[in-house]
Amino acid sequence: MRAAAVLCLVLALAACGRDDEGEKRAGGEGSVVATTSETDLPAWLNPTDGTDPARWLAGREAGHALPADDPAARAMAASLKTAQEGFIEDQRMMANRTVQLGQMLGEIGRQEPYTALLDGFGAIAARRGRHKSLYGEMCQHYFNARAQGADHAAALARLGEKNTPEARP
């Protein structure tokens, strides 16, 4: 079961780059056409979705669309914005990966609030300084640690050890 979950994550990460390329081809140079209204709660955010990633992520966690001024949506926006500073991926991709990780954690009975994941990963990435991290990679390592029995704090501590500038070649 764990291998299947990891395989799903790897396949999803492999598809990430294709989204961006398809966006450039489909909409012309750098243009994005919104295809999702703010009242919809799509399963995933595509490059052409007009949905705010933080509001979508908060809505996914709540189980229904939330208004932009909802406290959970505002908190998610702050967490996502802060976390993004340490990662290469954009907020849309980070939101998708967070939901994916949340589903995988749910399958093994170890759910965490999305803001806890974003804030924890963001704090680890911030310690790397100007060297940005890969959000998808951090999600995978976190999931592996949780699947091996580590609680949230212990999994973050392991990630922190792996993601310090001294630990990188």
C-alpha positions as CSV (number, residue, x, y, z in Angstrom):
1,M,0.0,0.0,0.0
2,R,2.8,2.4,0.9
3,A,4.5,1.7,-2.4
4,A,1.3,2.4,-4.3
5,A,1.0,5.8,-2.5
6,V,4.6,6.7,-3.2
7,L,4.1,5.7,-6.9
8,C,1.1,7.9,-7.1
9,L,3.1,10.8,-5.7
10,V,5.9,10.2,-8.2
11,L,3.6,10.0,-11.1
12,A,1.8,13.2,-10.1
13,L,5.1,15.0,-9.7
14,A,6.2,13.8,-13.1
15,A,3.1,15.4,-14.6
16,C,3.8,18.8,-13.0
17,G,6.2,20.0,-15.6
18,R,3.8,19.0,-18.4
19,D,1.1,21.3,-16.9
20,D,3.3,24.4,-17.4
21,E,4.4,23.5,-20.9
22,G,0.7,22.9,-21.9
23,E,-0.2,26.2,-20.5
24,K,2.3,28.0,-22.7
25,R,1.2,26.1,-25.8
26,A,-2.5,26.4,-25.2
27,G,-2.7,30.0,-24.3
28,G,0.1,31.6,-26.2
29,E,3.1,33.1,-24.7
30,G,2.6,33.6,-21.0
31,S,-1.2,33.9,-21.2
32,V,-3.6,32.0,-18.9
33,V,-7.3,31.7,-19.5
34,A,-9.4,31.2,-16.4
35,T,-11.7,28.2,-16.7
36,T,-12.9,27.8,-13.1
37,S,-15.2,30.2,-11.3
38,E,-14.5,31.2,-7.7
39,T,-17.6,29.3,-6.5
40,D,-16.4,25.9,-7.9
41,L,-14.2,23.6,-5.9
42,P,-12.4,21.5,-8.5
43,A,-10.6,18.3,-7.7
44,W,-7.3,19.8,-8.7
45,L,-6.0,23.2,-9.8
46,N,-4.9,23.3,-13.4
47,P,-2.7,26.1,-14.9
48,T,-5.8,27.7,-16.4
49,D,-7.9,27.7,-13.2
50,G,-8.8,31.2,-12.0
51,T,-9.3,29.9,-8.5
52,D,-7.1,31.4,-5.7
53,P,-4.9,28.5,-4.5
54,A,-5.2,29.4,-0.8
55,R,-8.9,29.7,-0.9
56,W,-9.2,26.4,-2.9
57,L,-6.9,24.7,-0.4
58,A,-8.9,25.9,2.6
59,G,-12.1,24.9,0.9
60,R,-10.8,21.4,0.2
61,E,-9.9,21.0,3.8
62,A,-13.3,22.3,4.9
63,G,-15.1,20.1,2.3
64,H,-16.8,23.0,0.6
65,A,-16.0,26.3,-1.2
66,L,-15.3,29.2,1.2
67,P,-15.7,32.9,0.7
68,A,-12.5,34.8,0.1
69,D,-12.9,36.7,3.5
70,D,-13.3,33.4,5.5
71,P,-10.8,33.3,8.3
72,A,-9.6,29.8,7.2
73,A,-9.0,31.1,3.7
74,R,-7.0,34.1,5.0
75,A,-4.9,31.9,7.3
76,M,-4.3,29.5,4.4
77,A,-3.2,32.4,2.2
78,A,-0.7,33.6,4.8
79,S,0.7,30.1,5.3
80,L,0.9,29.4,1.5
81,K,2.6,32.8,0.8
82,T,5.2,32.3,3.6
83,A,5.9,28.8,2.6
84,Q,6.3,29.6,-1.1
85,E,9.3,31.8,-0.4
86,G,11.4,28.7,0.3
87,F,10.2,26.6,-2.6
88,I,10.6,26.4,-6.4
89,E,7.0,25.5,-7.0
90,D,4.3,28.1,-7.4
91,Q,1.3,28.3,-5.0
92,R,-1.0,26.3,-7.3
93,M,1.4,23.4,-7.4
94,M,2.0,23.6,-3.7
95,A,-1.7,23.6,-3.0
96,N,-2.2,20.5,-5.3
97,R,0.7,18.7,-3.6
98,T,-0.7,19.5,-0.1
99,V,-4.0,18.0,-0.9
100,Q,-2.3,15.0,-2.4
101,L,-0.2,14.6,0.7
102,G,-3.3,15.0,2.9
103,Q,-5.1,12.2,1.0
104,M,-2.1,9.9,1.4
105,L,-1.8,10.7,5.1
106,G,-5.5,10.0,5.5
107,E,-5.1,6.6,3.9
108,I,-2.6,5.7,6.7
109,G,-4.6,7.4,9.5
110,R,-2.2,10.3,10.1
111,Q,-4.0,13.4,8.9
112,E,-2.6,16.9,9.6
113,P,-4.1,20.3,9.0
114,Y,-2.9,21.8,5.8
115,T,-1.6,24.9,7.5
116,A,0.5,22.7,9.8
117,L,2.1,21.1,6.8
118,L,2.7,24.4,5.0
119,D,4.1,26.1,8.1
120,G,6.3,23.2,9.0
121,F,7.7,22.7,5.5
122,G,8.1,26.5,5.0
123,A,10.1,26.8,8.2
124,I,12.4,24.1,7.1
125,A,12.9,25.6,3.7
126,A,13.5,29.0,5.2
127,R,16.5,27.6,7.0
128,R,18.1,26.9,3.7
129,G,18.4,30.6,3.0
130,R,18.7,31.5,-0.7
131,H,18.7,27.8,-1.8
132,K,15.1,26.9,-2.7
133,S,13.7,23.5,-1.9
134,L,11.4,21.2,-3.9
135,Y,8.0,21.1,-2.2
136,G,7.0,17.8,-3.8
137,E,10.2,16.2,-2.6
138,M,9.6,17.4,0.9
139,C,6.0,16.0,0.8
140,Q,7.3,12.6,-0.2
141,H,10.0,12.5,2.6
142,Y,7.4,13.7,5.1
143,F,5.0,11.0,4.1
144,N,7.7,8.3,4.3
145,A,8.6,9.4,7.8
146,R,4.9,9.4,8.9
147,A,4.3,6.0,7.3
148,Q,7.3,4.7,9.3
149,G,5.5,5.8,12.5
150,A,6.9,9.3,13.2
151,D,4.5,11.9,14.5
152,H,4.3,15.3,12.9
153,A,7.0,16.9,15.0
154,A,9.4,14.0,14.6
155,A,8.8,13.9,10.8
156,L,9.5,17.6,10.5
157,A,12.7,17.2,12.6
158,R,13.9,14.5,10.2
159,L,13.2,16.8,7.3
160,G,15.0,19.6,9.0
161,E,18.1,17.4,9.4
162,K,18.0,16.5,5.7
163,N,17.4,20.0,4.5
164,T,20.1,22.0,6.2
165,P,22.8,23.6,4.0
166,E,25.4,21.5,5.9
167,A,23.6,18.3,5.0
168,R,23.6,19.0,1.2
169,P,26.6,18.3,-0.9
